[in-house]
Amino acid sequence: MTRTHHSLPARRIGRVEVSAIGFGAMPLSVRGRPDERQAITTLHTALDAGITLIDTADAYHLDAGDPGHNETLIAKALAAYGGDTSDVLVATKGGHTRPDGDWALDGSPEHLRRAADASLRRLGVEAIGLYQYHRPDPAVPYAESVGALKELCDAGKVRAVGVSNADPEQIRLAHGILGERLVAVQNQFSPSFRGSLPELELCERLGLAFLPWSPLGGMGEAGALGSRHRAFHEVAAELGVSPQRVCLAWMLALSPRVVPIPGARRADNVRDCALAAGLTLTPAQLTRLTAADA
C-alpha cells in the first residue's frame, strides 16, 4: 500500500522547510515505552498527519545494553512507511550518555565525533540533516564541543547544527563559531516552564528556529495540562478542542521561529498534536494564555 501524508503549515529550520509541529520520539524508547509495533504505528501516524520533523537522540534508550534504540527505530519506521519520506528531517543529538540507565554527559570532541558516526550508521544516512549538541558538559569548554560540530559539517557528515539546553551566552558563542550552520536551539518550554523566553527572543534576533522540548509539560504530565493551567482548559472548552492542542497553537502564535516537538506513545495523541498547526486563537485568548498566572 502506498501512503501519502497530509500537508501541514510549514516553518523553516535553516534552509529546510518542515511542518510547524514536529514529533519528539523520545517516549518510544525510554522507560514505559510501547512495543515496537505500536511505536512504528505511532511514527507512521505522525507521517500520515503531515509531520516532517522527527527529533531523536543517541541517548534515547534504556541503558548501555540498548544504545541508540530510538534512532534505529526511526530508521526502521521510515524504511517501512510505504510512502515518500524525502521531505522528512530527522534531527538527532549527541553529548548525553546513559552508561547505567542514568543520564551522564560527554561533550568532548572525541566523543561527539564517535557519536555522530554511530548515529549516521543507525539512521542509515550519508549526512545527518540536523545534529544538535544535547547538553553542555561543564568539564569541557563549550567552544571545543561546538568546534567538533563545525568539523562534522566540514567533513560533510552533518548538514546543519543545533544546540540544546543552551543559555543566551552559549547560543551567541555557538553562532560565532558556526555562523549560518547554526540553525536551531532546542530548550525546555511549556506553560509550566517559561524560563527560556530569553533564548526564544535571541533566536528571533539571530534567525534561528526555536524547538521547545516537553512543550506539554513532559512525559506523565501532558494529560494534566488542562487541570494545572486553568486558562488553557477554558480556551479549550471555548473551542471544543483539547488543552494540549491549544497549548501548541499558543506556542506557534508566540513566534514564527517556534517549532514545538511534542512526544507521544499513542497514535491518537499524535493526530491531536498535528491539528494544532491549523488552530487559530484570538488575540484575547492569546493574552489570557500568555499571562504569567495562566
Secondary structure as UniProt FT lines:
FT   STRAND          10..13
FT   TURN            14..15
FT   STRAND          16..19
FT   STRAND          23..24
FT   HELIX           26..28
FT   TURN            31..32
FT   HELIX           36..48
FT   TURN            49..50
FT   STRAND          53..55
FT   TURN            58..59
FT   TURN            64..65
FT   TURN            67..68
FT   HELIX           69..79
FT   TURN            86..87
FT   STRAND          89..94
FT   STRAND          96..97
FT   TURN            99..100
FT   STRAND          104..105
FT   HELIX           109..123
FT   STRAND          130..133
FT   TURN            138..139
FT   HELIX           142..154
FT   TURN            155..156
FT   STRAND          161..164
FT   HELIX           168..178
FT   HELIX           179..181
FT   STRAND          182..188
FT   TURN            195..196
FT   HELIX           197..206
FT   STRAND          209..213
FT   TURN            215..216
FT   TURN            219..221
FT   HELIX           222..224
FT   HELIX           225..228
FT   HELIX           230..239
FT   HELIX           243..254
FT   TURN            256..257
FT   HELIX           267..275
FT   HELIX           276..278
FT   HELIX           283..290
FT   TURN            292..293
//
